[in-house]
Amino acid sequence: MSPKERSFLTRVRQVLPELHPAERRLGDFLCDFPGEVASYSAQELAALAHVSKATVSRFIQRLGYDNYEEARRHARADKQTGSRLFLATSADTAGEQSVTAHVAQGVANIEATFLAVSETQINTASTALLKARKVWVIGFRASHSFATYLQWQLTQVIENIAAIPGGGQTLGEHLVSFTPDDVVIVFGLRRRIALMDTLLGQVEKSGARLLYITDEGVPFLTQAEWHFRCQTLAPGPLFNHVSVMALCHLLTTRCIETAGVTGRNRLRGIEALNDALEEL
């Protein structure tokens, strides 16, 4: 990998063993809080790390940048990938965020998310899910948990639905089965895998209808028939996903409501079998 292709944090880690004490202190600081470069000037960063501005300048040159602004732009670009390290700040070490702050941010995330979601979007998406030949739900990394959760919830009312890939599986065996009569739900929350664009291209090529669920940092995808962007801001270094869960709940509930008698009959059948099998 050429120097230009390395991430900001990779550059810092690679030079650590050869640094002098002051530069090493700055390097260790940036390994813990790399996002500070994106947020502060060289003078401010020097104060935060308890080093001189000259030390910051030498350090930036060691990393292979022409100047501090170039390093700052690179750090900002890396921050957009969703690395939790870039979300942490040195101020976070001063104390715990209050429960009230977490709750307030969760409420704000839900409100901001659903301001951009219309009844028409939810209704048309729910109808399409119920009428689809098959519904496929895809998610990787953190998105995998949401994909399997939504698949399990929708199973209450949709018979032919699958969360892919399963353990030990590859995507090709599933992608080949996509048809224009299918709906594909893709969770694309940070941090997204490298092949996400390729996967979305395959969905488009198949002609299947795409329901795309992402965080607020993803530009609207024109090829998606429905693109729901969930706000995931948080007072700490982790993303807050309460709006994602709320959206999953709304989609499932609306599908059950829209299914009417057919949906209620399926739910009754599930409950009858659960009682008969004494699994619960």
Sine and cosine of phi, psi and omega as CSV:
sin_phi,cos_phi,sin_psi,cos_psi,sin_omega,cos_omega
0.00,0.00,0.79,-0.62,-0.02,-1.00
-0.96,0.29,0.36,-0.93,0.01,-1.00
-0.81,0.59,-0.59,0.81,-0.04,-1.00
-0.93,0.36,-0.38,0.92,-0.05,-1.00
-1.00,-0.01,-0.26,0.97,-0.03,-1.00
-0.96,0.28,0.58,-0.82,0.06,-1.00
-0.94,0.34,0.28,-0.96,0.03,-1.00
-0.85,0.52,-0.73,0.69,-0.06,-1.00
-0.92,0.40,-0.57,0.82,0.05,-1.00
-0.89,0.45,-0.67,0.75,0.03,-1.00
-0.87,0.49,-0.68,0.73,-0.01,-1.00
-0.89,0.46,-0.73,0.68,-0.05,-1.00
-0.89,0.46,-0.59,0.80,-0.07,-1.00
-0.95,0.32,-0.47,0.88,-0.02,-1.00
-1.00,-0.04,-0.17,0.99,-0.08,-1.00
-0.79,0.62,-0.73,0.69,-0.09,-1.00
-0.88,0.47,-0.38,0.92,-0.09,-1.00
-0.97,-0.24,0.18,0.98,-0.08,-1.00
-1.00,0.04,0.50,-0.87,0.14,-0.99
-0.97,0.25,0.28,-0.96,-0.12,-0.99
-0.77,0.64,-0.74,0.67,-0.04,-1.00
-0.91,0.41,-0.69,0.73,0.02,-1.00
-0.92,0.39,-0.58,0.81,0.02,-1.00
-0.90,0.43,-0.62,0.79,0.04,-1.00
-0.89,0.46,-0.66,0.75,0.05,-1.00
-0.92,0.40,-0.67,0.74,0.01,-1.00
-0.88,0.47,-0.70,0.72,0.03,-1.00
-0.89,0.46,-0.64,0.77,0.02,-1.00
-0.87,0.49,-0.70,0.72,-0.04,-1.00
-0.96,0.28,-0.43,0.90,0.09,-1.00
-0.92,0.40,-0.54,0.84,0.03,-1.00
-0.99,0.12,-0.59,0.80,-0.09,-1.00
-0.72,-0.70,0.90,0.43,-0.05,-1.00
-0.90,0.44,-0.41,0.91,-0.02,-1.00
-0.93,0.37,-0.25,0.97,-0.01,-1.00
-0.91,0.42,-0.48,0.88,0.04,-1.00
-0.90,0.45,-0.61,0.79,-0.02,-1.00
-0.95,0.32,-0.36,0.93,-0.14,-0.99
-0.97,-0.22,-0.39,0.92,-0.15,-0.99
-0.82,-0.57,0.36,-0.93,0.09,-1.00
-0.97,0.26,0.16,-0.99,0.02,-1.00
-0.88,0.48,-0.66,0.75,0.00,-1.00
-0.90,0.44,-0.68,0.73,0.00,-1.00
-0.93,0.38,-0.63,0.77,0.03,-1.00
-0.90,0.44,-0.65,0.76,0.03,-1.00
-0.86,0.51,-0.66,0.75,0.01,-1.00
-0.92,0.38,-0.64,0.76,0.00,-1.00
-0.90,0.43,-0.62,0.78,-0.05,-1.00
-1.00,-0.02,-0.05,1.00,0.01,-1.00
0.88,0.48,0.74,0.68,0.09,-1.00
-0.72,-0.69,0.11,-0.99,0.02,-1.00
-1.00,0.09,0.31,-0.95,0.06,-1.00
-0.90,0.43,-0.56,0.83,0.03,-1.00
-0.89,0.45,-0.60,0.80,0.05,-1.00
-0.90,0.44,-0.65,0.76,0.04,-1.00
-0.88,0.47,-0.69,0.72,-0.01,-1.00
-0.89,0.46,-0.71,0.70,0.02,-1.00
-0.89,0.45,-0.65,0.76,-0.02,-1.00
-0.89,0.45,-0.71,0.71,0.00,-1.00
-0.88,0.48,-0.64,0.77,0.04,-1.00
-0.92,0.40,-0.61,0.80,0.05,-1.00
-0.87,0.49,-0.53,0.85,0.00,-1.00
-0.97,0.25,-0.18,0.98,0.04,-1.00
0.99,-0.14,0.21,0.98,0.02,-1.00
-1.00,-0.07,0.50,-0.87,0.04,-1.00
-0.96,0.28,-0.53,0.85,-0.02,-1.00
-0.35,-0.94,0.11,-0.99,-0.06,-1.00
-0.90,0.44,-0.61,0.79,-0.04,-1.00
-0.89,0.46,-0.59,0.81,0.04,-1.00
-0.90,0.43,-0.68,0.73,0.04,-1.00
-0.89,0.45,-0.63,0.78,-0.02,-1.00
-0.90,0.44,-0.68,0.73,0.03,-1.00
-0.90,0.44,-0.64,0.76,0.00,-1.00
-0.91,0.42,-0.68,0.74,0.01,-1.00
-0.90,0.43,-0.63,0.78,0.03,-1.00
-0.90,0.44,-0.64,0.76,0.02,-1.00
-0.90,0.43,-0.67,0.74,0.02,-1.00
-0.91,0.42,-0.55,0.84,-0.01,-1.00
-0.88,0.47,-0.53,0.85,-0.02,-1.00
-0.94,0.35,-0.27,0.96,0.01,-1.00
-0.96,0.29,-0.29,0.96,0.05,-1.00
1.00,-0.10,0.20,0.98,0.04,-1.00
-0.86,0.51,0.76,-0.65,-0.03,-1.00
-0.89,0.45,-0.48,0.88,0.03,-1.00
-0.88,0.47,-0.56,0.83,-0.02,-1.00
-0.97,0.24,-0.24,0.97,0.04,-1.00
-1.00,0.05,-0.38,0.93,-0.01,-1.00
-0.98,0.20,0.57,-0.82,0.06,-1.00
-0.79,-0.62,0.36,-0.93,0.01,-1.00
-0.89,0.46,-0.42,0.91,0.02,-1.00
-0.93,0.37,-0.41,0.91,-0.02,-1.00
-0.90,0.43,-0.40,0.92,-0.05,-1.00
-0.98,0.21,-0.16,0.99,-0.05,-1.00
-0.96,0.29,-0.36,0.93,0.00,-1.00
0.14,-0.99,0.15,-0.99,-0.02,-1.00
-0.98,0.19,0.56,-0.83,0.13,-0.99
-0.96,0.27,0.64,-0.77,-0.05,-1.00
-0.94,0.34,0.40,-0.92,0.10,-1.00
-0.85,0.52,-0.64,0.77,0.00,-1.00
-0.86,0.51,-0.65,0.76,0.00,-1.00
-0.90,0.44,-0.65,0.76,0.01,-1.00
-0.92,0.40,-0.69,0.72,0.00,-1.00
-0.90,0.43,-0.70,0.72,-0.01,-1.00
-0.87,0.49,-0.65,0.76,0.00,-1.00
-0.94,0.35,-0.60,0.80,0.05,-1.00
-0.88,0.47,-0.70,0.72,0.03,-1.00
-0.89,0.45,-0.69,0.72,0.01,-1.00
-0.88,0.47,-0.62,0.78,0.01,-1.00
-0.90,0.44,-0.69,0.72,0.00,-1.00
-0.90,0.44,-0.72,0.70,-0.02,-1.00
-0.89,0.46,-0.71,0.70,-0.02,-1.00
-0.91,0.42,-0.61,0.79,-0.01,-1.00
-0.91,0.42,-0.75,0.66,-0.12,-0.99
-0.99,0.15,-0.17,0.99,0.17,-0.99
-0.90,0.43,-0.46,0.89,-0.04,-1.00
-0.99,-0.17,0.12,0.99,-0.01,-1.00
-0.92,-0.39,0.84,-0.54,-0.03,-1.00
-0.99,-0.15,0.35,-0.94,0.08,-1.00
-0.87,0.50,-0.61,0.79,0.00,-1.00
-0.88,0.47,-0.68,0.73,0.02,-1.00
-0.87,0.48,-0.72,0.69,-0.01,-1.00
-0.91,0.42,-0.67,0.74,-0.01,-1.00
-0.91,0.42,-0.72,0.69,-0.03,-1.00
-0.93,0.37,-0.60,0.80,0.04,-1.00
-0.91,0.42,-0.69,0.72,-0.02,-1.00
-0.90,0.43,-0.68,0.73,0.03,-1.00
-0.89,0.47,-0.68,0.73,0.01,-1.00
-0.89,0.45,-0.65,0.76,0.02,-1.00
-0.88,0.47,-0.66,0.75,-0.03,-1.00
-0.94,0.33,-0.52,0.86,-0.05,-1.00
-1.00,-0.03,-0.17,0.99,-0.08,-1.00
-0.91,0.42,0.55,-0.83,0.13,-0.99
-0.85,0.52,-0.71,0.71,0.06,-1.00
-0.46,-0.89,0.57,-0.82,0.06,-1.00
-0.94,-0.33,0.78,-0.63,0.03,-1.00
-0.93,-0.38,0.71,-0.70,0.01,-1.00
-0.85,-0.53,0.82,-0.57,-0.12,-0.99
-0.81,-0.59,0.69,-0.73,0.08,-1.00
-0.30,-0.95,0.57,-0.82,0.01,-1.00
-0.81,-0.59,0.37,-0.93,0.00,-1.00
0.81,0.59,-0.76,-0.65,-0.01,-1.00
-0.87,0.49,-0.52,0.85,-0.02,-1.00
-0.93,0.38,-0.37,0.93,-0.03,-1.00
-0.88,0.47,-0.66,0.75,0.00,-1.00
-0.89,0.45,-0.64,0.77,0.02,-1.00
-0.93,0.36,-0.59,0.81,0.01,-1.00
-0.90,0.43,-0.72,0.69,-0.01,-1.00
-0.94,0.35,-0.57,0.82,0.04,-1.00
-0.90,0.44,-0.75,0.66,-0.03,-1.00
-0.91,0.42,-0.64,0.77,0.04,-1.00
-0.87,0.50,-0.70,0.72,-0.02,-1.00
-0.92,0.40,-0.64,0.77,0.02,-1.00
-0.93,0.38,-0.68,0.73,-0.02,-1.00
-0.94,0.34,-0.35,0.94,0.05,-1.00
-0.87,0.49,-0.37,0.93,0.04,-1.00
-0.86,0.51,-0.46,0.89,-0.12,-0.99
-0.73,-0.68,-0.28,0.96,0.01,-1.00
-0.91,-0.42,0.86,-0.51,-0.10,-0.99
-0.98,0.21,-0.69,0.73,-0.13,-0.99
-0.98,-0.21,0.99,0.12,-0.04,-1.00
-0.62,-0.78,0.61,-0.79,-0.03,-1.00
-0.61,-0.79,0.65,-0.76,0.14,-0.99
-0.99,-0.12,0.81,-0.58,-0.06,-1.00
-0.74,-0.67,0.38,-0.92,-0.15,0.99
-0.98,0.17,0.46,-0.89,0.08,-1.00
-0.99,0.13,0.04,-1.00,0.00,-1.00
-0.84,0.54,0.79,-0.62,0.03,-1.00
0.98,0.22,0.06,1.00,-0.03,-1.00
-0.99,-0.15,0.39,-0.92,0.15,-0.99
-0.93,-0.36,0.25,-0.97,-0.13,-0.99
-0.98,0.20,-0.50,0.87,-0.13,-0.99
-0.81,0.59,-0.66,0.76,-0.04,-1.00
-0.91,0.42,-0.39,0.92,0.04,-1.00
-1.00,-0.05,-0.69,0.72,-0.06,-1.00
-0.86,0.50,-0.53,0.85,-0.02,-1.00
-0.91,0.42,-0.32,0.95,-0.04,-1.00
-1.00,-0.07,-0.10,0.99,0.02,-1.00
-0.89,0.45,0.68,-0.73,0.05,-1.00
-0.74,-0.67,0.23,-0.97,0.05,-1.00
-0.89,0.45,-0.24,0.97,0.02,-1.00
-1.00,0.01,0.05,1.00,-0.04,-1.00
-0.99,-0.17,0.32,-0.95,0.19,-0.98
-0.87,-0.49,0.75,-0.66,0.02,-1.00
-0.92,-0.40,0.85,-0.52,0.07,-1.00
-0.98,-0.18,0.86,-0.51,0.01,-1.00
-0.89,-0.46,0.83,-0.56,0.13,-0.99
-1.00,-0.03,0.86,-0.52,-0.02,-1.00
-0.83,-0.55,0.80,0.60,0.00,-1.00
-0.99,0.16,0.49,-0.87,0.06,-1.00
-0.88,0.48,0.65,-0.76,0.02,1.00
-1.00,-0.07,0.75,-0.66,-0.05,-1.00
-0.99,0.13,0.52,-0.85,0.01,-1.00
-0.97,0.26,0.34,-0.94,-0.10,-0.99
-0.91,0.43,-0.48,0.88,-0.08,-1.00
-1.00,-0.03,0.23,0.97,-0.04,-1.00
-0.85,0.53,-0.72,0.69,-0.01,-1.00
-0.89,0.46,-0.62,0.79,0.04,-1.00
-0.90,0.43,-0.68,0.73,0.02,-1.00
-0.88,0.47,-0.72,0.69,0.01,-1.00
-0.89,0.46,-0.57,0.82,0.06,-1.00
-0.90,0.43,-0.62,0.78,0.03,-1.00
-0.92,0.38,-0.61,0.80,0.06,-1.00
-0.89,0.46,-0.71,0.71,0.02,-1.00
-0.89,0.46,-0.67,0.74,-0.01,-1.00
-0.89,0.46,-0.55,0.84,-0.03,-1.00
-0.96,0.29,-0.36,0.93,-0.04,-1.00
1.00,0.06,-0.02,1.00,0.03,-1.00
-0.92,0.39,0.46,-0.89,0.02,-1.00
-0.99,0.15,0.71,-0.71,-0.11,-0.99
-0.95,-0.31,0.79,-0.62,0.16,-0.99
-0.92,-0.39,0.92,-0.39,-0.15,-0.99
-0.93,-0.36,0.82,-0.57,0.00,-1.00
-0.89,-0.46,0.88,-0.47,-0.07,-1.00
-0.70,-0.71,0.02,-1.00,0.18,-0.98
-0.99,0.12,0.04,-1.00,-0.09,-1.00
-0.95,0.33,-0.22,0.97,-0.07,-1.00
-0.99,0.11,-0.06,1.00,-0.05,-1.00
-1.00,-0.09,0.80,-0.60,0.05,-1.00
-0.88,0.47,0.46,-0.89,0.01,-1.00
-0.86,0.51,0.72,-0.69,-0.03,-1.00
-0.99,-0.10,0.92,-0.40,-0.10,-1.00
-0.92,0.40,-0.48,0.88,-0.03,-1.00
-0.97,0.25,-0.27,0.96,0.00,-1.00
-0.99,0.16,0.76,-0.65,0.05,-1.00
-0.94,0.34,-0.53,0.84,0.10,-1.00
-0.71,-0.70,0.80,-0.60,0.06,-1.00
-0.78,-0.63,0.94,-0.33,0.02,-1.00
-0.98,-0.22,0.86,-0.50,0.00,-1.00
-0.97,-0.24,0.88,-0.47,-0.06,-1.00
-0.99,-0.16,0.78,-0.63,0.04,-1.00
-0.96,0.27,0.73,-0.68,-0.10,-1.00
-0.79,-0.61,0.42,0.91,-0.01,-1.00
-0.90,0.44,0.49,-0.87,-0.03,-1.00
-0.50,-0.87,0.44,-0.90,0.02,-1.00
-0.98,0.22,-0.16,0.99,0.00,-1.00
-0.87,-0.50,-0.28,-0.96,-0.09,-1.00
-0.99,0.14,-0.07,1.00,0.00,-1.00
-0.96,-0.28,0.50,-0.87,0.05,-1.00
-0.95,0.30,0.56,-0.83,0.05,-1.00
-0.99,-0.16,0.90,-0.44,-0.14,-0.99
-0.96,-0.28,0.35,0.94,-0.04,-1.00
-0.88,0.48,-0.55,0.83,-0.01,-1.00
-0.94,0.35,-0.50,0.86,0.05,-1.00
-0.92,0.40,-0.71,0.70,0.03,-1.00
-0.90,0.44,-0.63,0.78,0.01,-1.00
-0.90,0.44,-0.64,0.77,0.03,-1.00
-0.91,0.41,-0.67,0.74,0.04,-1.00
-0.86,0.51,-0.68,0.73,0.00,-1.00
-0.89,0.46,-0.70,0.72,-0.02,-1.00
-0.90,0.44,-0.71,0.71,0.00,-1.00
-0.88,0.48,-0.69,0.72,-0.02,-1.00
-0.92,0.40,-0.71,0.70,0.00,-1.00
-0.88,0.47,-0.68,0.74,-0.01,-1.00
-0.92,0.39,-0.57,0.82,0.06,-1.00
-0.89,0.45,-0.68,0.74,0.02,-1.00
-0.90,0.44,-0.67,0.74,0.01,-1.00
-0.90,0.43,-0.69,0.72,-0.05,-1.00
-0.93,0.36,-0.53,0.84,-0.02,-1.00
-0.92,0.39,-0.38,0.92,0.08,-1.00
0.87,0.49,-0.73,-0.69,-0.07,-1.00
-0.87,0.49,-0.66,0.75,-0.01,-1.00
-0.86,0.51,-0.69,0.72,0.01,-1.00
-0.91,0.41,-0.67,0.74,0.00,-1.00
-0.91,0.40,-0.60,0.80,0.04,-1.00
-0.90,0.44,-0.64,0.76,0.03,-1.00
-0.91,0.41,-0.69,0.73,0.03,-1.00
-0.88,0.48,-0.66,0.75,0.03,-1.00
-0.90,0.43,-0.64,0.77,0.02,-1.00
-0.90,0.44,-0.65,0.76,0.03,-1.00
-0.89,0.47,-0.72,0.69,-0.01,-1.00
-0.90,0.43,-0.62,0.78,0.02,-1.00
-0.90,0.44,-0.66,0.75,0.02,-1.00
-0.93,0.36,-0.62,0.79,0.05,-1.00
-0.87,0.49,-0.66,0.75,0.02,-1.00
-0.92,0.40,-0.68,0.73,-0.05,-1.00
-0.92,0.40,-0.60,0.80,-0.02,-1.00
-0.99,0.12,-0.23,0.97,-0.01,-1.00
0.80,0.61,0.68,0.73,0.02,-1.00
-0.99,0.10,-0.37,0.93,-0.09,-1.00
-0.89,-0.45,0.00,0.00,0.00,0.00
